[in-house]
Amino acid sequence: MSVSGRREASKITPWLWRAAFGAVLLGCLSLAYFDAGLSWDGSYWLVRILDSQAPLNDLGRLSNYVLQLPLGLALRLTDDASLLKTLFNLTYALLPLGALCLTAWFLTPEKKSLLVFAFMGVCIAQLGGRFFLVAEADLAVDFTWPILLGGFVRQTRWQRLAWLTVIFFVAFIHPTSFLLFAACAAALGVASWDQPQCRRPALLLLIASGARFWLFRSGWDPIPEGAGEWGYLKYQLTTSLVHGLIFSIAGGWVACVGILGMYASRSFLRRVSQTLVVLGLLVSLVSSLYWAKDISHWALAVGFRGAALFIGSAFLAIGALAAWRFTEQGGNWAGGVALAAALIFSSTVSVQGYRWQQAIARFEALLRESPHACIERAAVMQFEGTPIPYWHLLSLAIVVQGRAPKTLIQEDGGCAKAAETGRIMLAPWHPRELSSRGWYQFPTQASLSNGDAPNRQLP
């Protein structure tokens, strides 16, 4: 590293980076506080885990066992539904911060400014799916950042072990991880021509990509039927990248391009790049808040998981280019841009959380005021335009009422069927016998007809 590079590195203001991590932590805690983990699939996951008192892993994605371990241990110590719900939320909400912390740990001081690209990727590129805490596709992209940028540095023994562990985590969190590994291997392979330390990581990632592709083709953890078809992906893209979100992501990507120019030695190019960064971040901030302020704008943001790989890869490509071509510190601006990205993230998810909490409060009031032990989907049509009437509605109604839910929600015609058969549905495909023992104390079969008030099933 040159003398000028050392001087530039010494100008980095540590408090900017600390503030950036603090802002991300604030956003993550906001997600947990507002029960973002109950949105979409998350409420079904929580009900399944609590009722069966066992991990949920229907698709064979083994990394979920690790993420559900804290909840499993807590379930042995307490029956407090509110505490268990909070722990579930907190575990998944802190994962974006964990990805950034790992990336920071891998990077050497002279490459520390590359962390700004990870902030842009985690805080802005994945913003559309951030409220969907249990989305494995988004988590795979988040944890690709420490894999990619960690491959550009000379790692210590402990860092190498952690780097390999992250590869295993990503490999078994989502089947499309083989594409992420292949892209990282290609980037590191190109960089290895003048950065020899990249050769071994590139080879390991190439092997990991091939092995993961073989597991995918062998049916280890298949993508659900129809989810990989273009029509379904197109539906996800067109329903999630709306109401300003696409402009937020585009603004973030333009800012990333501007960050590349900040490394330039020519003052004119640096000034132009600074303008791009500022404009890109402003567009991202305004668009994100406009998108978040109305819950109907992101009611179908669950579909962002179909776009996560493509959008995340666009940001990863810029980060890889910067790690390859620019080896010296970027200066104070890197921490400042990271802080701006973190503030966009925390403010957006906080607005989303507030809107979600308002909708959930009205939903809880409907359940609390109902005189019946079972109501049907048609009774909650007032929540159209929010994430509530998703297929997880049946489980969401359970989890928001604690361990002894007073009123169940079933699909139309489901209450009479449940009263007749003694079988309720936790999801459209998942029946649960009321006579079987579980963690939840459901209303009795006799009380499930609409004319009866709920009686309590004995534990």
N, C-alpha and C positions, 0 to 999 in steps of 0.2 A: 504494500500500500504506500502511496506517495506521501510526502510531507504535507502537501496541501490537503490530501485526503484525511490525514490524521487531525489536522487543524479543524477541518470541516466536521469530523466526527466528534471532536471535543465541544462543538457548539450545540450539539443536540441537547435540548432541554428536557431532563428526565420527567419533570412534572407534567409535560404535555402527554407523554405516554401513560403516566399514572392516571391522569384525568381521563384519557381515552378508555383505559381499562375500567375505570370507575363508572364511566357513562354506560359501558356495555353491561357491567354488573347491575346497574340501576335498571336497565331495560329488562334484563333477565329476571330480576326480582319482581318487576312489574308484571311480567308474564305469569309468574307463579302466583302472585297476589290476586290477580284477576282470574285465576282458574283457567288459563288458556289450555291447559292439558285436557280439559273436558270437551273441547271443541272437536267436532267431527269424530274420527275413530277413537279418540282418546278416552271418552267416557265408556265406550264398550270395553276397551282394554282394562280400565280400572275395575269395572263391575266383574268382568271375567276373572281377573286376578284375585280380587277379594272373595268372591263367592266360592271359587274353587280352591283358594289358598294355595295356588300353584302358579308358576310363570305362564305367560301367554306367548306362544310361538307357533301359531298355526301354519306359517309359511316357511318354517325351517331357518329363520334368520337368527343365528345363534347369539349374535351380539346383544339381542334383546334380553337374554338371560342376565347379562352383566348389568344392564340398565335397570332391570326390575329387581335386582338383588337387594338394594336398600329397602324397598317396600316389603319384600318377602321377609327380611329380618325384623322389620318393625311390626309386621303382622303377628309375629310370635310374641311380641311384648305388649301390644296394646290393641284394644278394639275400638279406639276412638276414630270414628269415620272421618271427622274433620282433620285430624292430625295425619291420617293415612293419605287423605286426598291432597293435603299440602305437600307431603313428602313426594308423592307421585309427580305433582306439578313441578316442584323444585328440582327434582332429578333431571327431568327433560329440559327445563327452562335454562339450566346452567350449562348445557352442552355447547352452545355457541361460544361462550366465554372460555370453556375448556379447550376448544379448538384453537382459539387465539393464543391462549397461554402456552400451549404446546409449541405452536409456531414460534413464539417469542423465545422460548427456551432453546430451540434448535439453532436459531440464527446467531451467528458470531457478531461481535460489535461492529465490524466493518460492513456487515450486510443487514444491520438492524433496521435500516430504513425500508427494506423490502417488506417489513411487517405491514406497511400502509396498504399494500395490495390485498393482504389477507383481511384487513379491516373492511376494505371496500367490498370484497367478495362476500364476507360473512354478514356484514351490516346492511349492505345495499342490494347486492345481486340476489340474495336469498330472502329479501324482505317480504316478498309476496307470500311465502310459505312459512314465515317465522312464527305466526300465531298457531299454526298446526304443529304442535310440539312433537308429536310422535311420528312425523313424516320421515321415514327412513331414507328416502331419496335425497332430501335436503340435508340430513345428517351426514350422508356419504360425501356430499360435495363439501360441506364444512370441514370435515376431517381430512379431505384431500389436500388442503392448504399446508398443514405441517408435513405431509408426505412429500409434496412437491418442493417446497422451499427448503425443507430439511435435507433433501437430496443434493442441494447445491453447496453444502458446507462439509467440512471435515468433522465427523462426529466422534464424540468420546464413546467409550464402551457402553455407558449407561444410556446415552442418547441413541446409540444404534439399537439397543434392546428396546427402548421406548418406541423408536421409529418402526421397528418390525411389528411391535404390538399394535400400533395404530393401523398398519397395513392389514393385520388380521381382523381388527375391529371393523374397518371399512369393508373388507371382503365379505364379511358375514352380516352386514347390516342391510345390504341391498344387492340384488343380482346384477345390476348394471355397473357395479364397481369395476368390472373388468375393462370397461371402456375408459374409466377414469385412470386406471393403472396404465393402460396402453398409451394414453395421451401423455401422462407423466414420464413414462419410459422413453417416448419419442423426444420429448423436450430435453430430458437429461442426456439422452444419447447424442443429440445434436450439440449440446453444450460441452460434452466430454472431449470434443476435439481440442478445446483450449482450456478446459477445466477437468483435469484427470480425476478429481475426487468424485465426479459425477458418474463414472463408468460402472462402479459396483452397484450403486442404487438403481441405475438404469437397467442393468441386467436382472437384478432382483425383482424389479417391478414388471419387467417383461415376463419373467417366469410366473409371477403372481397373477398377471393378466391371463396368461394361457391356462393356468390351473383353475382360475375362477371361471373362465369361459367353459372349461370342460365340465365343471360342477353344474353350471347353469344349463348346459345342453343335456346333461344326464338327468335333469329334473330334480336337483337337490332342493332348490327353493324357487319354484317357477313363479313367473309373474302371473297373477290371476287371469283367468280366461277372458280374452277380449281387451285386457288393459294395454296390450302392446300393439293393438291394431291402430292404423292411422286415423280412422274415424273417431276413436275414443281419445287419442292424443290431441287431435284437432279440437275436439269438444273441450278438453281440459285447457288448452292454450287460449281458446277464444272466450272462455268463461272466467279465467283467472287474470289475464293480462288486459284488464279493462279499467275504466274510470281513473286514468292517470297513472296506474302502476307501470305501464310500459314506458311512460316518459320518465318516471323515477329511475327505472333501471337503465334507460338510455342515457340519462344525465349522469348516472354513476359511471357508466362505461366511458363516456366522453371525458369525465374527470380523470379516469385511469389513463387514458391516452395522454391527457395533459400532464399527468405525473411523470410519464416517460420523458417528456420534453424538459421537465425540471432538472433532469440529470445533465442536460446539454451544457456545453461550455460557452456557447454564443449567447450574449445577453438578450438579443432580439428574440431568439427562439424561446428563451426562458420566460420573457415577458408574455409572449403569446400563450405559452403553456400555462402560466399562472392564470391568465384570463379564462382559458378553457376549464381549468380546475374549479375556479370560483363559480363560473356560470353553470357547469355541470352539477356542482353540489347544490346550488340554489334551485335549479330545476328539480333535482331529486328531492330536496326538502319540501318544496311547495307541492309537488305532485304526490308525494307520499302522504302528507297531511290531508290533502284533499281526498285522496283515496281512503284514508283511514277514518275520516270524520263521520262518514255515513256507512252504517253496518251493511246496508244493501250493496254497497260497492264491492265488498269482499265476502259476501255470503257464500260464494262458490270458490273462494280462494283455495279450497282443498285441492282443486285441480292444478295448482301451481306445481305440484310434485311432478307432473308431466313435463314441465318446462325447466325444472331445476337443473337437470344435467346439461342442457344446451346453454342456458344463461350462465350457469356457473363455469362452464368450460370457456366461454368468451372472456371472463375475468381471469381465469387461471392462465390462459394463453398470454395475456399481457403481463401477469406476474412472472411467468417463466421467461419471457423476453427480457424483462428488466433484470432478473437474476443472472441471465446469461451475459448480457452485454454491458451491464453497469455493475461494477464491483465495489465502488466506493460509497461512502455515506451520502445521503441526499441533503442533509442539513436540517435545520429546525422545522422546515415546512412539512416534513414527513409526519412528525408527531401532531402538528396542527391539523393536517388533512385527516389523519386517523381519528382525532377528537371530533372533527366535524361529522365524519361518517358515523361514529358512535352515537352522537347526539341525534342524528337523523333516525337511527335505529331505535333508540330509547324513547324518543318523543312519539314516533309512529306507533310502536307497540303499546305505549301507554294510552294513546287515544283509542286504539282498537280495544284494549282491555276495558276501558271505561264504558265504551258502547256495548261490549259483550256483557259486562256486569249489569247494565241497565236491562238488557234483554232477559238475562237469567233471573233477575229479580222479579220481572213480570211473569216469567214462566213458573217460578216457585210459588208466587201468589196464586196463580191459576190452580196449581196442584193442591195447595194448602186449603183453598176455599171450596174445592170440589167436595160434594157430599158422598161421592161414589168411590169405591175401591178400585174401579177400573174405568177409564175413559179411552176414547179412540182418537186416532190421528185427526179426524175431521174436526175435533174440538179445539185443535191448536193451530188452525189455519191462519189465525191472526199473526202468527210468527213467520209467515212467508216473507222472504226478503232478508232473513237472518240465517245464520248457520244452524239454528235449532231444528227445523224440519228435515234434517238429513236422515239417512237410515239409522243413525245412532240415537234417534229420538227416544226409543224404548229404553235404552240404557241410561240416557241422560236424565230421564224422569226418575230413575232409581237413585242415581248417585247424588243428585242435588238434595235428596230428602234424608240422607244418612242411612244408618244400618237398617232401620225399620221404616221403609217407605209406606206412606199412607195411601197414596193413589198411584196406580200403575197406568201406563199408556200402552195400548196395543194397536196394531194395524186395524183398519176398518173391518168390523165383523169379528175381531179377535177377542173381545171381552166375553161374548156369549160362548165362543168356542173354548176359551180358558175355563169358564164356569162349568162347562160340560165335561171337559177332559181333565181338568186339573193341571193343565200344561200352559205356561206363559211363554212368551217369546222375548229373549233378551236382545235379539237382532232378527231380521227377517228370516234368517237361516238357522237360528240357534234356539231350539226349544229348551225349556227348563221345567222339570217336574216340580210342582209345589210340595209333593210328598218327600222329595229327596232332601237330605240335609245339606246345608250350605251356610255361608257366613251371614247372608242377608236373611232377615225375618220378614217374609212377604205376607200380605193378606191371605187369609184362608180361601180355599176354593169356594166355600159356601157364600162368601161375601163378594164374589166377583161379578155377580149380575148387577146391572146398573141401578136397580132399586134398593140395594142394600148398602148400608154404611160398612166401612172396612173393619173386620176383626183382625186381631193380631195373631199371626202364626207363632206358635211357641218355638223357641230356639232349640 
